[in-house]
């Protein structure tokens, strides 16, 4: 097992290095000499050249990449010349709000998905299973923004139960306490996650119920609730662990669409939207870099968790 984990960690490190190269090349290609954009049309040719030289943009590409990696290792994600702030500072001010939105939605989705998938597996091919499967497919095929708009129209305007936009407070404790305004963003986001996760949980639960050891414990007369909680639950959860690993980027980046539709100001999704709107390349590429690193990290954590939960899994994994 140790060898497998070391190979996975080594592969992840190589992927992160490769990702940094791709992000740097993208930045170098689309923004090779940013002096003109920073100084504007009033900057003279000499001033632009001096600015590029002062910030190292006239150096060879390999030297620029080394400086880029050196800055990344020291937590420097670049500088937003549009917002006149370091990108790392912008991220630090916003990550907690996005983490709360995505984390609460993900937790709620998991709490719903696991019992829902088990229930559908137990009631396989019955009316309840067909109805729930149909609803899940409809939700899965529905664009997120459409679900959000319908929910706002119905539950915020027609039947004014919740607020039509997310909490506008800059204080995270206040946002967490403002359940009326946060219920729709978290609930709708969780519904979309449930639609994506539930099919995998149902399939895994059905496969587990068909195993011989389930038939044996049933033949011994073990109560059904003990079979479901002690034997089915643990062995049917690996797909959910994998999906949770793939969801790690969303914990930091949030969801751009849900933050935009519900006007969730102060989140990373809104920061990404404004960076695209204002052509703020350093923020866009830092957002992409962080998302890519979190995707790699999420896959690594999922593999480690699965291997610890069931050491047999790494024996069937391909050697890298």
N, C-alpha and C positions, 0 to 999 in steps of 0.2 A: 504493500500500500504506500509506503514512504516513497518508493521510486516513482510510482504513478503520480503522487502529489507533487513531487519535485519537477517532473516533466510538465505537468500542467502549469505550475508557477513559471517555469522557464519559458513555456510557450506564450503565456500571458505577457511576460516582460518583452519578448520579441515583438508581439503584436502592438504593444504600447509604443515601442520605438518606431515601428513601421508607421503607426498612426501619426506620430509626431512629424515624421518626414512628409507624409501626405499633406497634413495641415499646413506645414511650413511652405511646401511647394505651392499649394493653393494661394496662400497669402503672398508669396513672392510673384506668382504669375499675375494675379488680379490687382496687386497693389505694390509693384516693384519699387516705385519712388514716390512715397506719400507726401513729400514736401509740398508739391503743388496743391494738393487737396487741403493740407493743413494750413498753409499760409494764404491760400485763396488767390484770386485773380490779381490782387494788389501786390503780391510778392514778386520781386524781380527775379530774373534768372539766376543772378548771383546769390540772392538770399535763399532761393529754393535749393541751389547746389550746396550752399553752406549748411543748410538745415539737414539735408540728406547725409552730408559728410559727418556732421556732428552726431547724428543718431546711428551711424554705421551702415546706412543703406547703400553706400558706394563700395563696400567691401565685397570680396568674392563670396559666392553663394555658400561655400563650405564654411567660411568664417561666420557668416550671418546665421547659419544653422546652429553652429556651436554656441553662439551667443543666445540664440533662441532657446536651446535646450538648457543652457546654464540658468537663464531666467526662469524657465519652467520649474527646474529643480529647487529654486528659491521662492516659489510661489508667485512669480510674476507672470501673469497671463496676458500682459500687454497693456496698452494705454488707449482709452477711448478719447480721440481728439474731438469727437462730436459732443460728448458729455463732460469732457475735461476732467476725467477721473480715471484712476487705474481700474482695469477690468476686474481684478481680484477684489477690490473694494466694493464694486457694484454687485458682484456675486455674493460677497459676505453679507451685504445688507438685505439680500432677497432670498437666499436659499432656504431659510427657516420657514417662510410663508409657503413656498412651493412644496417643501418637505411635508408640512402639515396637511396641505390640500391632498397631495398624492398619497401620503402615508395613511391618512384617515380613510380615504377612498379604497385603498388597497386592503387595509385591515377589514373594513366592512365587507368588501367583496369576498375575501377568503372565508369570513365567518358565515356568509350566505352560500358560497359555492360548495364547500365540503358537505354540509348536510343535504344540500339540494342534489348534488351528484349521487350521493348514496341513496337518497330517496328515489331518484329516477332509476337507479340500477335495481333496487329492490322491486320497484313497480314497473319493470321493463315491459314495453309493448302493451301497457294498459293505457286507459284514457288519460290519466294524470300525466304519465310520461310523454304521451304524444302532444298534449296541450303545452306542457312546459318546454319541450323540445322546439315546438313551433314558435313559441314566444321568444325563446333564446335565439333562434335563427333570424327572426324579424329584428330583434335588437342588434344582433351582430351585423346585419346588413344595413342598418340605419346609420346614416352619417351622424357623427357626434353632434355637430352644430344644430342639426334638425331636431334631435332629441332635446337639446338644451332649450331651443327656442319654443318648442311645444310645451315643455315643462314650465317655462317662465309664463307663457300665455295662460296656461290652465291653472297653475298653482300659485301664481303671483298676481295675476290680473283678474281672471274669471272667478276664481275662488281664492281670495287673498289670504292664503295660509302662510306663505313664506315671502321673503324679500325677493325683488326682481334682480338684484345684483348682490355680489359677494360683499362681505364686510370691507369697509374702506379705511378701517383703523390701521395705523402704522405699528401698533403694539400687538405682538403675537398673542399674549394672554387674552387681550380684548377680543381678538379675532376668534380664538378658541371658545370664548364664552358667548359669542354672538351666534348661537345655534340657528336662529331664525333665518339669518342671511346666508349662513354657510350650509344649510341643509340641502338646498337644491344643487349647488356645485358638487358637493361631496356625494350626495345620493345619485345624481345622474352619472357622474364619473364612475362610481362603483357599479352601476347597472351595466355600463359598457364593458367593464372588466369581467363581471359575472358572465355576460354573454360570451366572452372569449374563453374563459376558464372552464365553464360548466361542462362543455362537451368532452374535454379531456378528463375531468373528474368522473363523469358518468362512464366513459369508456374504460377507465382504469378500474372503477368499482365493479363493472360487469366482468372484466377479465379476472379480477380477484375472486369474485363469487363463484367462478367456474373452476377454481383450483381444488385439488383433491383434499387439501387439509380443511377447507371450509366444509366439504361434504362429510368429512370424518367427524368434526366437532358437532355438526348438526345431527349426525347419526348417534352420537353419544348423548344427545338430549340437552346440549348447552343452550341456555336461553338466547333468543334472537338478539336481544339488545347487547349481550356480552359478545356475541359473534361479530356484530357490527362495530362495536367500540374497541374490542381487544384485538381482533384479527383483521377485519376489513379496513378499518380506519388507517392503521399504520402502513399496511401494504399497498393501499391505493393512493397514498399521498405523494410518491415521488414525482409524478407529472406536475403537481402543484408547486413542488419545491423548484423544479426547473423553470416554470413560468414565473415564479417569484424572483428568481435570479435574473431573468430577462427584464423584469419590471424595475430593477434597481435604478436605471437611468431616470425613470419617471419620478422617483422619490426626490431627486434634486431638481430636475428640470421642470417638474410639474407637467401640465398639459397646456400647450400654447392655445389651443382652441377653447378649452373650458375657461381659461383665465381671460381670454379676449371677450368671449360672449358674456360672461358674468362680471366683466370689468373688475377683475381681481388685481387691483393695482399693487405694485410692490413685489410681484412674483417674477421668477426668472422667465416664465413664458411671455409676460408682457415686455420684459427687457429684450427678449429675442425678437419679438414683433417690432418693437421700436427700432432695433438695430437694422432690421431688414428695410424698414420704411425710410430710415435716415442714411442708409448705406454705410453703416458703421462696421467696417470689415473686422477690426480687432475683436469686437464683441461677438460677431457672428461666428468667427472661427474659434474663439475660445469656448463658446457654447457648444460647437461641434466637437471640439477636442474633449471637453469634460464629459459630454454625452457618450463619446466613443470609449473613453477610459472606463466610465461606469458600466458600459455594456460588457466590456472585457472582464471587469471586476465581478460583475453580477454572474457571468457564466462560470468564473473560477469559484466563487462562493457556492454556487449551486452544485458544481461538481464535487467540491470538498464535502458539502453537507450530505449529498447522496452517498458518497463513498463511506463516510463515517456511519451513516444510517444503515447501509448495506454493503459491507466490504467486498461482496461478490461482484459488484457492478464493475469495478476497475479491471477485473480479469477479462471481461468481454470488450473493454474499450480498446480502440486501435492505438497502437504505439505511434507516437509522433517523433 
